[in-house]
Amino acid sequence: MTEDAADALTPEALTARLRQAEATILDQAREIAELRDQLADATFAEELRQALVRMGAAGQLTAPVAH
């Protein structure tokens, strides 16, 4: 084993790599949560748009009522 490879296996080096991996996992978890929130917002907006389109179409199809 080379000296560089042996240095990479020291407890300090492994601890540093573990902390970096944990930080990456936390960053990814935050990003996933943010993307899920955006997806929920986009889904709601699409459902609202479809409801408004249906309401507009229904208004076009109904005959005016004389009072």
Order of alpha helices (4+ residues) and beta strands (2+ residues): alpha-alpha
